[in-house]
């Protein structure tokens, strides 16, 4: 008793779709007979035809509602081929009764997982329910869906294990908010697979990148100390240099409003050190200089920006000393301010290449109030806090001053 497209039951369905009128009588007893007495082929034929009807959003709602009990029975049919076929058809269905959805999701993994990955009928609440009660295999599939809700993302970040979080972080179709990034980092900062995926995300909060850079450098320093590869003092200098260089690189890529938020964060973590500020001065990172001076001196940013723009040396000196920075290093910041104004017409790349050497030239040829010995000491500081080219020039000139 195989149902065919010209079966009277389906002829009635087709007439109903054309006329747009609901059926006066929708007798599903023939479906029940197929389920109870039909062969596998008859069940598969019924599955295909009812599945296609369920997916047809132009069909009258009453018809699709009437076949829901039969679809639910097919989803639990003892013949796996029937269930596989049903899942493959209904995966395209936009609207399904929740019981049908959960019945398919509860099936064997080869039936349920493809359906779970792509079914548009899995709405926000159902997806969250599956995350909460489902096993790891189902959680992994859900974490890769492009339509994950904020509730689902929050649950994964807060409750699921590291493997699920890795899949979520690899899912570039979803947006993850700052809170959930922080939560995953706090939970899995010692799990390399998670931290690697975190760092690949373009929208990762910069404070997380900074904390991870700090953690990585601390791990390297500890390893170098344990292995005794180089003297502890040398190891510390190398690590600090790498850590601060990385920090400035992160700050250099940040937007202005991001730096505004990062400066207090760095201060709270004892990372807004004199060396990082002087390193920023040597590199010409004036946005960092402006915001660091404003924060540490409790001066409005607009006022600091105006002082730097005007190159007002006395006002700059007053703000600098309010920050509690080393007094003998003021002229490095002053030189950076002077040079930044003189090179502002250059393209970013050219400005970056010339900035360090221009700071050195400024220290050597201006500021008559500082002695040759003080200049030599300032050049040594510049050498420690600059890139290789600037470092070599600063040390050569410092040596010449000392020999004179």
N, C-alpha and C positions, 0 to 999 in steps of 0.2 A: 504494500500500500504506500508507494512513494508519492509524495506530494509534488506536483509539477506546477509551473507557472499558470497553466490553464485550468488548474483545479478550481471548482466553484467557489471555494472559500477565498482564494486569491483573486479570482475575478471580481468578487464583491469588494475586496479591498481596493482594487484598482479603480473600480467605478466610484467608490467613495472619494478617492484622492482627486479624481478628475472633477467631480461635482462639488467637492468641498463640503459635502454634507456628511454628518455623522451617521453611522450605520444604525438602522432601527434595531437590529439584532446582531450581536457579534458572538456567535456560538463558537467557543474555543474547545468544544468537546473533541473535535477531530485531532487537535494538538495533544490532548490528554491520551487519546488512543495510540498515537504514534509513540509517545513517551513510554507508555506502559507495554505496548505490544509490538512496536515497530522494530525493524532491523536497524543495524548501524547506519546503513546508507539512507534509510528513511529519516533517521534522526538527524543525520548530517544535512540532508536536504531541507528539513524543517529548520534547522539551525541557521542555515545560510539565508533562507527566505525571511525568517523572522528577524534575524540580525540586520539584514539590509533595510527592512522596514523600520526597525528601531533607530537606525542611523539617518533615516530620511526625515529631516526636520520640516519638510513640506507636507508630510503626511499628517492627517488629523490627530490631535493629541489624544483623543479617546481611543483610537486604534493602538497607538503606542503604549498607552496605559493598559489596555486590555491584554496585550501580549506579555506584560512584565512578569506575571506569575509563571508563565511558560518559560521565559528566558531564565528566570531564577532556577527553575527545575533543571534546565539544560546546563546551567553553570555548575550544578552539583551532580550531573549525570555520571554514572559509574564508568562509562566509556570515555577514556581520556581523549581520544581523537575528537569527540564531540566538543569537549570542553576547550581543547586547543583551538578548534575552528571558531567557536563562539568568541573566545578572547581576541583572536586575530581580527574578527569582524567588528566587535564592539569597541576595540581600541580607538576607532575613528568616531565613535558616537559622542556627541556633545553633551547629551543629557541622558542619564541612566538613574534608575532607582538605586538608592544607597545600598540596599541589600544585594543587588546584583554586583555592584562594584566591589563590595567587601567579600562576596563569595568568590569572585575571580582572584582577588588579591590573596585570599587565604589558600589558594590552590598550590600545586607543586610549583617550584621556582621557574621551571621552563615554561609554565603557563602564565604565572602571575607577574614575573619581573618585566617582560616586554610590555605588558599591559600597564603596569605601574609606572613605567618610564614615560609613556607617551599619551595616556588617556586624558583627554580634556575634561572628562566627566569627574575627575578627581579634584574637587574644589578645596579651598583653603582649610576648612574644618576637617574634612576627611583625610587630607594629607597629614595634618597635625595628629589626628587620631592614630594613623598608621605609624607615624614616627614614634609615638608614645608606647604603643603596644607591639609593634612589629619587631622582627629579629634584625640582626645586622645586615643580612642580604637585602632586605627591603629598605632599611635606612640608607644603605649605600646608593641604591637606585634613586630614592627620593632626593638625596643630597645633590644629585646631578640634574634634577629637573630645572628647566629655565624659568618656571613660573612659581618658584618657591615664595611663600608669603613671609613677611617679617616675623610672624609668630613661629613659623617653622624654622627659620634661620636662627632665631633666638634660642629655640629649644635645642637645636644641634650644637650651637656654641656653648650652651650652658650644661647640657646633659649627655650628649653623645660622646663616644670615645674618639680617639685621635684619627682613626681611619676614616670615620664619617666626616670629620672636620677637614681632612685633606681633600676629600672629594668636593666638599662645599667650596673650599678655597680655590679649587681648580675649575670651578663652574663660573666662567666669566660672563654668564648671562644674568646673574643676580647681583644686586647691590647689597653690600654688607655695611651696617652702620658702625660708627666708632666704638660704641659700647660692646658690640659682639666681637670686633677685632681684639679689643683689650681683653675680653673674657677668654678668648681662645689662647691669646698669648700668655696670660697668667696661668692657665691650666696646663699648657703644653710647651712652655718655653724651653724645656729640656728635651723635647722630642724633635730631632732634626727634620723629620719629614714634614712636620707642621710648620716649623719656623721657615723652612725653605719656601713652602707655598705662600706663607704670609708675605715674605719679602718679594715675591713675584707679583703681588697685587699692586696695581698702580695707585689705588685709592687707600692703601694702608696708612693709618695715621703716622705722622712723622715721629711722634714720641715713641711709638713702638719700634720703629727703625732705629732710633737712637738707643733705646734700652737694649736692643739686640746687639747693636754694634759694641756697646759697653760690655755686655756679657761675653761676647766673642773675644774681645781683647783681654778681658780678665782671664778667660780660659787659656788663651795662648800664653799669657804671662805666667800663670800657674804651671803650665806644662813646661815652659822654658826653665823655670826655677827648679822643678822636680827633676828634670833631665840634666840640669847643669850645663846646658849648651853654651851659654855665655854668662858673664858675671851678672849678678842680680841688678846692679845699678844700670848697666848697659841695657839689660832686658826691659827694665822699667821705662827708660827713655825711648826705646824703640816702640814699645806698646803705646805710650802716651802720644807719641808722634802720630802713629797710625790711627789711634782713637780720635784724636782731635781733627786730623785731616778728614776722616770719614764724617765726623760731625759737621764740619764746615761744608763738605760736599752736599750733605743732606739739606743744610740750611740754605745753601746756594740755589737749590732747585725748588725751594719752598716759595709759595706766594706770600705777599706782604702780611695778609691776615693770619696765615699759618705761623709766620715768625712771631707775630704779636703774641700768639698763644704759647709758643715754644719757649720764649725767654723766661717767663715765670716758671715753667716746667723745669727748664735747665737749672734755674736757681734753686728750686726745691730739691733737686737731685745732686746738688753741689757740683754741677757740670758747667756752670757759668763762671769759669775760673779766669784769673788774669791772663793766663797763657792762651786761652781760647780767644779772648778779646784781642790780645796783641797779635795773635796769629791771623785773625780776621783783618786787622789793620794792615798787616804785611801783604795780605792777599787782595786787599781792596774790597772786601765784603762790607760795604758801607751800610747796607740795611741792617746787618747784624750790629755794627758799631753804634748806629743811631739808637736802636732799640735797647741794646745793653746799657748804654749810658743813661738813657731815659729811665729805664727800670731801676738801675742801681742808685741813681741820684734822686729818684722820685720827682723827676722833671717831666712836664708834658712832652710827648714825642714831637709835636709840631714845633715847639720851642727849640728842641735839640736839632731838628732838621734845619731850622732857620739859621742857627748858629753855625752849623757845618756848611750850609750853602753860602753863608756870608764869609766863611773862614775867619770868624771872630776869635782870635787866639786867646784873649783874656777870658772871655766868657766860656770858651771851651775848657780852659784850664780850671776854672772854678767848678764846672760840672764834673770834670775828670776827678778832681780831688774829693768831691762829695761821694764818689763811687767807692772810695777806699782802695783804689788801684795803686800799684807801686809808683811812687813819685818820680823815680828816676826814669820811668818809661813813658812819661807824658809826650816827649818829643816824637816817639814812634807814632802815636795816635795823631799828633799834630801834623806830622809829615804825610800820613795817609789822607788826612782831610785836605791838605794843600794839593796833593797829587791828584786826588779824585776830582777836584774842580778843574785842574789843568788838562786831564785826560778824558773828560766827559764827552768830548766830541768824537772819540774813537769808537769803533765797533767793539762789541763785548770781547771778542777773542783777542783783538789787538791790544785792548786795554789790559786784559789779564796778563798777557805776555810782558808788557812793559811796566806793570805796576810795581813789582818788587824792586827792580833796578832803579826806578824813579824815586821810590822811598829812600833808597840808599843815597842816591845823588842829593836828595833834599837834605838828608842828615849831614852829609859831607860838606855841602856848600852854603847852607843857610844856618840860621840860629847861632849867631855869634856868641850867645851867652853860654854855650856849652863848650867845654874844653876838649882837647884832643883825646884825653884819657876817657872822658865821658862818651865821646863819639865812638871810641874803640869798644867800650862796653855795650853801647847800644847796637853796634854792628854785630857783636857776638850774639846778642839776643835775637836780632833779625835773622842771623844765620840758623839759629836753633829752631826758629818758627816758620821758616820759608821753604819753598820748593828747592830742588837741587841747583838750578841755575842761579837763583838769588843767593842761596847759601854759599856757593863757591865764590861769588863776587864779594859778598859781605866779609867772608873770612880772609880773603886776599887783602882787602883794604884794611881790615882790622889789624892784620899782621904788619902792614906797611906803617900804620900809625904807631904801633908799638915799637917798631924798629927805628922810627924817626927820633 
